[in-house]
Amino acid sequence: MGIDILWFMTINPVSLKNGKGTLGSPYAVADYTATNPDYGSMDDFKHLLAAIHAAGMHCIIDWVPNHTGWDNPWITEHPDWYTQDADGNIIDPIDYNTGKSWGWTDVADLNYDNAEMRVAMIDAMKFWLSEVGIDGFRVDVAHGIPVDFWAQCRDSLYQVKPLFMLAEAEVPAIRNNGMFIADYGWEMHHTFNEIAKSQGANRETGAKLVQGNLVEDTEEESEKVPVTALDIDKILAKKAEVYHKGYFMNFTSNHDENSWSGTEFQRMGEGHLAFAVLAATMEGMPLVYTGQEDAMDKQLEFFERDVIKWGSYPYAGFYKTLFDLKHRNHALWNGNAGGPLVKIPTGNDENIYAFQREKDGDMVLVVINLSAQEKEFTLQGDSFAGDYLEIFAQIEMPVPANMSMKLGPWQYLVLEKQ
């Protein structure tokens, strides 16, 4: 499918004490330097890792530095490494926005004021780099860790080997300081969801999932100002002012969104492929979450064993087509290696998102109808004019200046200049 990096969710043993559900949370780590026996041994993982590398891919694992499970040996060996209340009791993590518990009662909060704990955390990460041979980490709750720790971590880890570091965060400081190569495009993703909802793409369930609880849509929500393709530009402009290094990870789903907010089919409905095209062709790195290539329309239980039933992989070719284009066409490469996103005016229609990217003689033209209505419009200007190949239909398509076009609901064109 053209995948470069495989991200494995936590493969550490899951803590049983104070666990939720019958499985417990994968993010309640019982031992930082061991594997979950349900998945296999450390030797099994090393064998898998060797096969990944032999296939020309890289491997990162989920890392949970914000908290541990209550069974973790650090609890008894180093209680001072944890946040404690006034009575000396170790507590679960606190929401820094409210000063109250997140409700993550199955984990114990680590104290980053403790210098010894910081060193132990870095040493545990080094173990996976040096002794096991992974290529980096996706860091859980990276936004909840002090920024100065990430500077300390950067200075230690990058001495071991080149890394790919992905932060579950949207914090400019920890990308700008060179620690994280990428972080989550959360605001862009939420805007994708809001466009889908506002423009009539998502399913009419009458309710939505918020942290696992059904919450009825309110009248106030239905009266909100429509969210359109123009809101994408607002986010891009805002992020460009504060981010100076690294990339956003763009996505239509991930494990949290799937479990707590619904599948891409539930949230984005008939527009899910249109948003996937946008995520793969705009600036940043696209993510494919487990099962998306197989059209998995199922919310996975977070605290239970929930097996994915694989089928015929109907979208594998769709993703391969996008990622093959990203690999071969310099315009879609990341950062300064790629071309900037340049919007193409289309008149007054707020639902058409059209742009070109150009680099080293390569050019890609993307036109997407982000609405449930058929649209007629004009691509204004001549900077994009030329002969193209539409990558999905494999049809040659001349695009003259000021070209009039018609796109059906949620239809997209991805054109590679010939």
N, C-alpha and C positions, 0 to 999 in steps of 0.2 A: 504493500500500500504506500510505500514511500516514507515510512516512519523512520526517524533518525534516533529518537530517544524513547526508551521504554521507562515509564514511571510506575514503580510498584508501590501501592499503598503499604502501610506498615507491615513488615514481615517479622517484627519482634513478638515475643510471647505476650499474650493479653492477660492483664491482671484480673484475678477473680474476685478479690475482696472489694466490696461495695459496687460490684459490677451491675450494669444495666442489661436487661434481657437475658437470654440463655447463653449468648456468645460473649457479651461484654463489648466495650468499645475497642476497636483496633488502635485507638489513640490513648488507651490506658496501658502504657508500656511497663511490663514487669521486669524486663532485663534489656538494657541497651545493646549488649554485645552477643545476643543469642537470637536464634530464629524460632518462630512459632512451630512447635512440633506437628501441628495439624497440616502445615505446608511442606515440611520436610526438614532435613538436617542442614547444617551449615555447608557440608560437602555437597549436598544436593543443590544448594543455591549457587555455590561456586561452579558447579558443572553447568547450570543454566546460564550463569554469567559468561562462561567461556563460549557457549553457543551463541549468545547475543553478540559478543565481540567478533566472533568468527563470521557472523552474518553482516558485519559492517555497521552495527548499531551500538549505541551507548545505553547505559543503565543508571538510573537514579532511584533511590528509595526514599520513602517518606520518613522524615525525622521529626520527633516531637520534643522540642526543648523547653516548652513552656510549663510542662507538668509531667508527673509520672503516675503510674497506677499505685494503689495502696499496698501492693505486694512487692514493689520494687525494693531491693535490699538497701537502697539509699535511705529509705524511711527509718529503718532501725539503726543503720550504721552511722548515718549523718543527718539526724533530725534538724540540725541547724542549717542544712542546705535548703530547707523549706520555709515558706511563709507561715508565720504563726500568729495566733490572736493574742490578746492581752494576757490570757491564762496559759500561754505556751502550747496551745493545741495547734497542730498542723491543719491548715484550712484548704478548701478547694479554691480554684481560681476566681478572682474578682474582676468584674467588668470595669475596666478603667474609665468607661464613660459614665457609669452610674454609681460606682463604689459599692455595688452589691454583687452577690454571687451570680455567675453565669448560669448556675444550675448544673454544672459539670461535677456532680457530687461523687462520681466514680474515679476522680483523679485528684492528686495533691499538688498544690502550686509550688513551683520552685522559686527560690529567693535569689535573684540576681545581684543582690548586694553582697553576697558571699563569694569571695574571690576563689576559694577552693572549689566550690561547685562549678564555677565557670571553667576552670582548668579541667575538671573531670569531664564536663560536657564536651569540651573540645577534644580531649583524649579519646572519648568514645566515638566521636565522629572520625577521628584519624584512624581508628581501628578498622572501620569499614573501607576507608580509602587505601590504607597500606596493607592490611592483612587480608582483606577480602577482594578489593580491587574494583569497587564500584566507581562511577564517574561523577558523582555529585549527589545532591539531595534536593528534594522538595521539602521545604521547611514549614511545618504546621504552625499556625498562629505566630508567624514571624513578626507580625505587627505588635504582639504583646511583649516582645523582648526589648530591653533597652538598646538604643542605637549603638552605644559605645561597645556593647558586647559584640555586635556584628563587625565592628572595626577590629576588635581583638581576634575574633574568629577568622576574619579574612587574612590577617597577617600570619596566622598559623596554618590554615588549611591550604592556602595557595602555594605554600612552600612544599607541600607534599606532591602535588601534580596539578595539571590544568583541570578545571572543574566546570560543570554546569550546575549553577545554583538557582533554584526557583523558590521564590518567597510566596507563601500564602499571605499576601499583604498588598496594599496599594499605598506604599510609603516611599516617597521620592528619596529620602535620605539614605536608605539602605540599598538603593540601586546606584545613586549618585556617588556613594563612597566606594564603589567597586566591589562590594561583597556579592550582591546578587546580579546575575546576568539578566534575569527576567522576574517579573512579578505578575500578579493576576490583574487582568483588565476587568475588575469587578464592575466599575461604573458603566463601562461600555456594554458589558453583558446584561446588566439590569436594564439598560436602555433598549437593547435588543428585545428583551422580554416585554418592556412597556410599549414599544412600537407594535409588536405582535398583538398585544392586548388592545391597544388603542385603535389599531387598524383592522380588527376583527379576525385575526388569524387563530387565536388560541381557542380551545374547546370551551363551550358554554357549560361549565359544571355548576355554576351558581355558588361556588366556593373555591377557596384556594388553600394550599397547605402552607402553614407557617410553623416551623419547628415541630412538625408531626401532628399538629392539631388543625382540624378544619375550622376555618374562620370565614363567615359569610361576607361576601362583598358588600360594601356599604354604599349608600346613595351618594355620599360625599366623593367616593372614589370614582363613581360613574360620571360625575360632573367635572372631572379634571380636564384641563386643557389637553387636547390630543397631542400625543408624542409622535413625531414624524422623523423622516430621514434627516431633516435639518438639525435635529438634536445630536446626531453623530458628530457633526462638524463642531458643535459647541464643546463637546468633550475632548475632541482631538486638539482644539486650540488651547483649552485649559491645561491639558496634560503637557503639551509642548512647552509651556511656560515654566514648569517645575521639574520636569525630568530631563536630565542631560546625558545619561548613560543607560545602556541596556534596552530591553524590549518588554512589551506587554505580551502576556499569554492571552490569546483570544480564544473564546470557546462558546459553544451553545449548550454544553452540559459538563458537569463534573460530578464527583460522588456526593458532595453536599447538595448541589442543586437537584440531582436525581432523587435523593432520599427525602429531602425536606420541602422542595418546591415543585417537584413533578418532572416528568421526562420532557425532552425537547418537543415531543409531539403534543403534550398537554399544554406546555407554556407557549409554544410558537406555532402549533398547528400546521397548516399548509405552508407556512413560511419558514419551516425549519431548515430546508436546504438553501434557501436564499440567504439566511443568516450565516450558514456554514460557509457559503461561497465568500461572503464578506469577511468572515473571520480569517479565511485562508489567503485572501488577496490584499487586505489592507496591511499597513505596517504592523509588524509583530509576528509572533510565532503561534500557529494554530495548535489546538489540542483536540484529539479524538479520545473520548471517554469510552471505557469498556462497554461493548455492545452497540455502539452507535453504527458501526459498520454492518451490523446484523439487524438494524431497525428494531432494536429492543425497546418495546413500549411498556416498560415495567419499572415501577419504583422499587428499588432494592431496600430491604430492611437493614437498618443501620446496626442494630444490636442483636441480630439473629443470623444464623447461617442461611444464606439465600443464594441458591445456585442459578447461574445463568444457563439457559438452554440455547445452545448455538444452532443455527439453521443454515440458510443459503447465502448469507452475507450480501444482501441486495445492494448495499451502499459501498461496498469495498471498492468497486470500480469508480464510483463518484469521487471518493477521497483520493484514490490513486491518481486519477486524472488531475485533480487540483495540486497534489503534492509533487507530481512529476513536473508540472509547470513551474512550481516554486523552485524546484531544484535546477531546472535547465535555464530558466529565464532570469537574468541578472536583475531585471526591474523589480522582482519580488523578493530578492535577497534581503537579509535583515540589516538594520542600521545603515551605516554609511555605505555598505556594500550594495545596497539596493537603491531604488529610485523613490523620491518623495511622492506622496499621494497628492495629485493635483485634480481638484474638482472640475467637472465640466458643467457649465450652466445648462439647464433644461427648461428655462422659463419659470413660471410661477408654481409649478407642481412640486409640493413639498415631499412627495412620496417616492420620487425617482432619485436614486443615488447612483451617480455616474462619475467615474474618475479614470484617470490614466496614470500609469507609472512607467518611467523610462530610465534606463541605465545601460551604458556601454553598447548602445545601438539596439538594445532590446526594448520592446514596448508591449504593455498589456493594457487593454481597455476593458473596463468592467461596467456594466449597466444593469441595475437591479430595480425592479418594481417592488417596493416595500409596502404593498397595500393589497387589499382583497378586490380591487377594481381594475379593470382593463384601463391602460393609460396610453394616450397618444401625446407625443412630445417631440421636441427638436433638440438634438445635440448641437449646441451653439458654439461656433468657432471653427478653426481649421487645424489646430495644433495636433489633433488626433488623426487627421485624414490619412488614408492609406488602405492597403489590402491586408486583410486579416483572415485568420482561421479560428472559427468558433470551436473551442477545445472539446466540448461535450458531444456536439453533433458532428464534429469533424467536417464542417461545411465552410468553403471559402466564402468570404463576405467582404466586399468592398465597402468602405465607409467614407463617403465624401464629406466635405465641409458642410456644416448646417444640415445634417441628415435628419429627416423626419423618421420617427420610429413608432412602433406600437408593441407594447408588451402586455401579456395577460397577467392575471393576479399572481403575485409572487414569482413571476418569471424573471430569469436572469440570463445574461449573456457574458461570457468570458472570452475575450477576443485576443489572440496573440498575433502581433504584427509580423507579416511575412517578409 
